[in-house]
Amino acid sequence: MREFFHRKLERKTISLVVAIVAVASIGGFVEIAPLFTIHKTVEEVPDMRTYTPLELAGRDIYIREGCYACHSQMIRTLRDEVERYGPYSLAVESKYDHPMLWGSKRTGPDLARLGDKYSDAWHVAHLINPRDVVPQSVMPKYGWLQRNELDFSKLGLNLAAQRSVGVPYTQEMIDNASKDAYGQATPDTDAASGVSERYGEATNVRVFDGDPARVTEMDALVAYLQILGRLTDAAYKQSASADAPTPVGE
Amino acid sequence: MPQRADAAALSYRDCVSAKIKCLRYYRQQKKRVSRDRVSLLFMGDNDMISQLTSTERQYALVILVLMSLCGLVMAAGGRGDPLGVHGFVVLAFSVGLAFVLISGFYAPQPDPEQQTQYYDDPTKVGIALTMAWAVFGMFFGVWVASLLAWPDLTFDQAWSSFGRMRPVHTTGVIFGFGGNALIATSFHVLQRTSRARLSDQLSPWFVLFGFNLFCVLAVSGYFMGITQSKEYAEPEWYADIWLVIVWIVYFAIYLRTLARRKEPHIYVANWYYMAFILVVAVLHIVNNLAVPISFGSAKSYSLFSGVQDAMTQWWYGHNAVAFFLTAGFLGMMYYYLPKHAGRPIYSYRLSIISFWGITFFYMWAGSHHLHYTALPQWVQTLGMSFSAMLLVPSWASAGNALATLNGAWHKVRDDATLRFMMVAAVFYGIATFEGSFMAMRPVNALSHYTDWTVGHVHAGTLGWNSMIVFGAFYALVPWLWKRESMYSPKLVEVHFWLALAGAVVYVFAMWNSGIIQGLMWRTYTENGVLAYSFLDSVEAMHPYYIARAFGGLLFLTGTIICSYNIWMTVRAGKALATDNDAEGDIPVFARNAVQAGE
């Protein structure tokens, strides 16, 4: 009787190793590689903008504090989600998100369309003590954000690294990163004018944390929260147009 | 007749039947037992350093000096950045180990006779580290669980907020507890099933301590806010690079020891351990591709963005479950369960089917984490389909394990150690069924983003991973330290019921909260508007969050009891009487040599 082929395979270490790697590689390759080559994967929209240095700093704070562990930024194509949070998320909306923050758990609500939903003052009060404004909340307090001044020293490096992974920051943006971050949170200084010049008139330039004297981590985080879902209008336009795919019912 | 015999069955039979009398060996063993009893602290033990040859001691010193230099460079280059703090951590770690090494540097050369025995010192230290991380990781688990019921238990400190401590818990238990258990048991299983001693004495230590350095960097980083935000891949670029180096050495140990094996066939457990090492390397490298903002900063940005990044992350995330928490632990199960039950694996063919099924199907399943998202539909559908197919190899493994117990069920009733392993196999079956079920799009629409996912994960980690580790350790500790039994079989029994009760309370609490949450989010009133605000669902979770923290506390208590029991077994356990099958527990060629000499 011929020997069962597997009994030969399991006598040869290298064959076994090669077989394991080959068999395990197929799935990931078939599912991931086409996402980079099929153009339909990410919608093309002309108005998609990048984060300003202050917003990017806020995003890095969002990552540092692990906000993604309890808040998703991905509205699914389900009726109740669209009615609760707004138009479902498009791939293009996280096109410049290195890394993405889609999240996996909603201990708190989805934040994909948080921008402009609440005032800056509400956010500041909520972050300092969530239970002051939402008594039932189980969110931690983030008082130190208001106490810590924002570190401007590495913002140029941040933008440069973002550019090297594909985000279209210009050299001018990189050179002025610290100044623009400062300017975006201090509208009455000279630094403020450059922000709208480089990032568009629609950019929020204001005192986010209620304290014009200092630029804090709170300024950065609130600036980031207020831009969530506002980098492009594509999702709103798509949900308004008649031939948009209807979200799946519950 | 299909050949059912495999290495474990063989080596078991050998252990039972081969009664080898070698007085010299006995004497040595006795001496070692008494020395072990004195040297309670595993590290800083001259006895362990004296097992290294002088060349190995020199190499170890060179490696530690290089690591210290790396630490210095990081500390200098990362001034004013958390990277600098980590530089000092690396420096302290390496200098500390160097001191231990130097203290035993001029100890006498090891007896060449040691080459005729298995090399178990790294496994022993690995067991101690596993239990330390288990207590640490589960303590933080109970803490973060309590934060969701009582959010102000943070003392208004940044390091103790939920977002920073949650990865401390996940990394502590998955990598600290699970990873150390895998490394410790893999060294033991590899030698027994190959009937060969590890290839050298230095590289196992490098892997063990190197891996623990990685865990320390990871966890201390989260407290300071260093994270990539990728779930279960949070450590930053320098820690990731370090893990790759450690992993290459780990794999080299496997290859080199297998090359010395005296058993023609590579045993099933080793297929799984190898798949674990190989595929985790691939996943780790691809998912952690990132660009640091400078070499003087801990911060980096991932190479991929948006939808591609999400797919890569969950390809990694799901297969970290597959190859870290499943394949590696199946390796553990395939050795310790048949060995402790005294039964050969039920079906050789079933183990082949399940091995290749798991290796192939799992890698497609990651996209089920992204149902109804901006990920293209075709990828979601592939993920769902393969998740359904995955049930076949998963249940083949669980069934194979349970059928192996046929003829030994009376032992399951009487012996809590075997019961741990049996319950692990049952939970493995439950969790994999649940996983395939939750991967179906309509089910996922309800379960995703809710506590149901958390409950599912813990059915796997508490019910399967932890239970199989506890079972394996309760079998392994008396073997390794040559004890008649665990210090207190009664405490093993207590631990079993605490762990089972804790896991069941936890999982039921999360099933309830998850399904309630999911239903509340999608319930409409008669007028066609959403019935509940998000906050209503938060309020509804409160009792379940308390129950969950309580379940976790029960489980943690069991783990502490287990650590105590292991500690006391090493310290005060009754030494094995000489005439026992343990003397067969030496590499096969050594055994022949001994016989030839008689």
Chai-1 contact restraints between the chains, C-beta under 6 A:
chainA,res_idxA,chainB,res_idxB,connection_type,confidence,min_distance_angstrom,max_distance_angstrom,comment,restraint_id
A,H6,B,I352,contact,1.0,0.0,6.0,A-B,restraint_1
A,E10,B,H265,contact,1.0,0.0,6.0,A-B,restraint_2
A,E10,B,I266,contact,1.0,0.0,6.0,A-B,restraint_3
A,R11,B,P264,contact,1.0,0.0,6.0,A-B,restraint_4
A,R11,B,H265,contact,1.0,0.0,6.0,A-B,restraint_5
A,T13,B,L258,contact,1.0,0.0,6.0,A-B,restraint_6
A,I20,B,A275,contact,1.0,0.0,6.0,A-B,restraint_7
A,I20,B,L278,contact,1.0,0.0,6.0,A-B,restraint_8
A,I20,B,T359,contact,1.0,0.0,6.0,A-B,restraint_9
A,V21,B,L278,contact,1.0,0.0,6.0,A-B,restraint_10
A,V23,B,T359,contact,1.0,0.0,6.0,A-B,restraint_11
A,V23,B,F360,contact,1.0,0.0,6.0,A-B,restraint_12
A,A24,B,V279,contact,1.0,0.0,6.0,A-B,restraint_13
A,A24,B,T359,contact,1.0,0.0,6.0,A-B,restraint_14
A,A24,B,M363,contact,1.0,0.0,6.0,A-B,restraint_15
A,G27,B,M363,contact,1.0,0.0,6.0,A-B,restraint_16
A,G27,B,W364,contact,1.0,0.0,6.0,A-B,restraint_17
A,G28,B,W315,contact,1.0,0.0,6.0,A-B,restraint_18
A,G28,B,M363,contact,1.0,0.0,6.0,A-B,restraint_19
A,E31,B,V379,contact,1.0,0.0,6.0,A-B,restraint_20
A,I32,B,M311,contact,1.0,0.0,6.0,A-B,restraint_21
A,L35,B,Q308,contact,1.0,0.0,6.0,A-B,restraint_22
A,L35,B,M311,contact,1.0,0.0,6.0,A-B,restraint_23
A,T41,B,P376,contact,1.0,0.0,6.0,A-B,restraint_24
A,I63,B,S229,contact,1.0,0.0,6.0,A-B,restraint_25
A,R64,B,G225,contact,1.0,0.0,6.0,A-B,restraint_26
A,E65,B,G163,contact,1.0,0.0,6.0,A-B,restraint_27
A,G66,B,G163,contact,1.0,0.0,6.0,A-B,restraint_28
A,G66,B,R164,contact,1.0,0.0,6.0,A-B,restraint_29
A,C67,B,G163,contact,1.0,0.0,6.0,A-B,restraint_30
A,Y68,B,S229,contact,1.0,0.0,6.0,A-B,restraint_31
A,A69,B,G163,contact,1.0,0.0,6.0,A-B,restraint_32
A,A69,B,R166,contact,1.0,0.0,6.0,A-B,restraint_33
A,S72,B,Y449,contact,1.0,0.0,6.0,A-B,restraint_34
A,M74,B,T373,contact,1.0,0.0,6.0,A-B,restraint_35
A,R76,B,Y372,contact,1.0,0.0,6.0,A-B,restraint_36
A,R76,B,T373,contact,1.0,0.0,6.0,A-B,restraint_37
A,T77,B,Y372,contact,1.0,0.0,6.0,A-B,restraint_38
A,L78,B,Y372,contact,1.0,0.0,6.0,A-B,restraint_39
A,L78,B,A445,contact,1.0,0.0,6.0,A-B,restraint_40
A,D80,B,R522,contact,1.0,0.0,6.0,A-B,restraint_41
A,E83,B,L530,contact,1.0,0.0,6.0,A-B,restraint_42
A,S89,B,A374,contact,1.0,0.0,6.0,A-B,restraint_43
A,L90,B,A374,contact,1.0,0.0,6.0,A-B,restraint_44
A,A91,B,G306,contact,1.0,0.0,6.0,A-B,restraint_45
A,A91,B,V307,contact,1.0,0.0,6.0,A-B,restraint_46
A,A91,B,A374,contact,1.0,0.0,6.0,A-B,restraint_47
A,S94,B,G306,contact,1.0,0.0,6.0,A-B,restraint_48
A,K95,B,G306,contact,1.0,0.0,6.0,A-B,restraint_49
A,D97,B,S305,contact,1.0,0.0,6.0,A-B,restraint_50
A,D97,B,G306,contact,1.0,0.0,6.0,A-B,restraint_51
A,H98,B,Y301,contact,1.0,0.0,6.0,A-B,restraint_52
A,H98,B,S302,contact,1.0,0.0,6.0,A-B,restraint_53
A,H98,B,S305,contact,1.0,0.0,6.0,A-B,restraint_54
A,P99,B,S229,contact,1.0,0.0,6.0,A-B,restraint_55
A,P99,B,K230,contact,1.0,0.0,6.0,A-B,restraint_56
A,P99,B,S302,contact,1.0,0.0,6.0,A-B,restraint_57
A,P99,B,D309,contact,1.0,0.0,6.0,A-B,restraint_58
A,M100,B,G306,contact,1.0,0.0,6.0,A-B,restraint_59
A,M100,B,D309,contact,1.0,0.0,6.0,A-B,restraint_60
A,M100,B,A310,contact,1.0,0.0,6.0,A-B,restraint_61
A,W102,B,A310,contact,1.0,0.0,6.0,A-B,restraint_62
A,K105,B,Y449,contact,1.0,0.0,6.0,A-B,restraint_63
A,R106,B,Y449,contact,1.0,0.0,6.0,A-B,restraint_64
A,P109,B,F534,contact,1.0,0.0,6.0,A-B,restraint_65
A,Q136,B,L535,contact,1.0,0.0,6.0,A-B,restraint_66
A,Q136,B,V538,contact,1.0,0.0,6.0,A-B,restraint_67
A,Q136,B,E539,contact,1.0,0.0,6.0,A-B,restraint_68
A,V138,B,L148,contact,1.0,0.0,6.0,A-B,restraint_69
A,V138,B,P151,contact,1.0,0.0,6.0,A-B,restraint_70
A,P140,B,T154,contact,1.0,0.0,6.0,A-B,restraint_71
A,P140,B,S161,contact,1.0,0.0,6.0,A-B,restraint_72
A,P140,B,F162,contact,1.0,0.0,6.0,A-B,restraint_73
A,W144,B,A158,contact,1.0,0.0,6.0,A-B,restraint_74
A,L157,B,I293,contact,1.0,0.0,6.0,A-B,restraint_75
A,L157,B,S294,contact,1.0,0.0,6.0,A-B,restraint_76
A,N158,B,I293,contact,1.0,0.0,6.0,A-B,restraint_77
A,A161,B,V291,contact,1.0,0.0,6.0,A-B,restraint_78
A,A161,B,I293,contact,1.0,0.0,6.0,A-B,restraint_79
A,A161,B,Y301,contact,1.0,0.0,6.0,A-B,restraint_80
A,Q162,B,Y301,contact,1.0,0.0,6.0,A-B,restraint_81
A,S164,B,V291,contact,1.0,0.0,6.0,A-B,restraint_82
A,V165,B,V291,contact,1.0,0.0,6.0,A-B,restraint_83
A,V165,B,Y301,contact,1.0,0.0,6.0,A-B,restraint_84
A,V165,B,L303,contact,1.0,0.0,6.0,A-B,restraint_85
A,E250,B,R522,contact,1.0,0.0,6.0,A-B,restraint_86
